[in-house]
Structures are given as structure tokens and as C-alpha cells.
Amino acid sequence: MFAPDVISLRQFYATPRGEDARAMIACALRELWPAANGDVALGIGYAAPYLESYLTQASPAMICMPSQQGAAYWPPSAPNLVFLAHESLLPLPDNSINRILLMHSVEHSEQLSGMMDEAWRVLTPGGRLLAIVPNRLGFWARSSRSPFGYGRPFSLTQLRDLMTGHHFTLTRRTSALFMPPSRLLWRLAPRIEKLGKAFCPFFGGVLLVEGEKQVYAAVRQPVKARKSYTLPIPAAEPALRMDRR
């Protein structure tokens, strides 16, 4: 299965269409995560264009770029915060991350279940996982003019099953990129984005689904002595008695 590498992804976001798509997705992202509040954030995949706002809030952030995708230095004017690893073997301790952003990773992952298990492992209790995935019902998944047209698109039901199947509790969901990837109507993109969110909120080009890691403590109760309900059984007697005379 073909998956865009880090060079093609960086080239796409450097184009005017890629910058506009990034702005629309980032707007939907800010609706779900308006502020980092000092949380430690991790991006898996090519999440660099969407985590820059967290750096401006002085929140710790890092990005794991999958080995099959390749890695690029980020951020350009600061020490590197990118590491290269397999998404199903994250070199991070348990309960060390507050927020995880999956971007250009779910639809391309060769070991999706392992990646979701690793995300659960490194998240703190109450941590949030946000997956941004091409929508199977949207226009962008049907066009090869952008990275969203490659890999496996997901429906809202499929993405929900993926989350709940790996013990995440769904909290919020939204959509973005209602504008078709066409040059003719691109000038109307802001207006189409507003109309799409108002009248068909889950038919955008990408789905944004958030899940929370909830850990429930076991309730310990005092152990009581089990009562015995054994009934006394009378001694057996022969059915026929032979008395000697």
C-alpha cells in the first residue's frame, strides 16, 4: 500500500492548497483543544503543521514520525523535537503523555492495533487521544491530489469502533474540509466550510474524533464468612429388614 513520505507531505503543506487545508483543519482542532494548559503533547505521523500552536503556549511537545514515513527536523528555529520510531513500539514510559494527536498515521499504519495499544500505554489516566482521519464519505478521500486521498479512509462508525475497541471512551467529534479539492471553487472555501458545519457536520473531508483514557478503580468490599446451608441427611436404612425368629 502506497503511503506519502515525509518529503511529499512537507511539499503539500507548502502549497497554497495545503496551507488552506491546514488552516481549516487547525480551526476544527482548536475547537476541541483550544489550549494546551501545560500538557505534554505527542504527535504520531506528520503532525508538525498542527502542533506549532502548542509550542507557542510553552507546552512540551514532540512528534514520532513512523519509520516507513521518514522524519524531518522540527521545529526549524529550535532544537529538534522529532524522533523516528515504529508507531507500535514507542520509546516512551508508561503514563507520560497527556495528549496524543494522530495525523497522517491511522490511515497508513501497518500495525494499527499495535499503535492504538501503545497510545493507551503512554497516555496518563484522563489523557486525550485525537485522531484526524480522511472521511470515507468525503470528497478528499476520492482524489489523489492530496495526501488525504491515500491509505484507508474511515467512516465515523469505523473510527468509533476503533476507539472503543482499544478501551478509549469517545468524548467529542467533528469534521473539516467540506470544500471539494477543486481549484474552480476554492475561493468559496470559507463559505462552504461554514455551511457544511451547519447543515452536514460529518460529511467533511476529514473526521476528528477524540477519545479519553479512563481508568476505573476497583471497589474493595470486606470479605464475609460464607454461611453454610448444608442440610443434615438422615442415615440410610435398608428397604427390607429380615428379622430372625
Secondary structure, 3 states (H helix, E strand, C coil): CCCCCHHHHHHHHCCHHHHHHHHHHHHHHHHHCCCCCCCCEEEEECCHHHHHHHHHCCCCEEEEEECCCCCCCCCCCCCCCEEEECCCCCCCCCCCEEEEEEECCCCCCCCHHHHHHHHHHHEEEEEEEEEEEEECCCCHHHCCCCHHHCCCCECHHHHHHHHHHCCEEEEEEEEECCCCCCCCCHHHHHHHHHHHHHHCCCCCCEEEEEEEECCCCCCCCCCCCCCCCCCCCCCCCCCCCCCCC
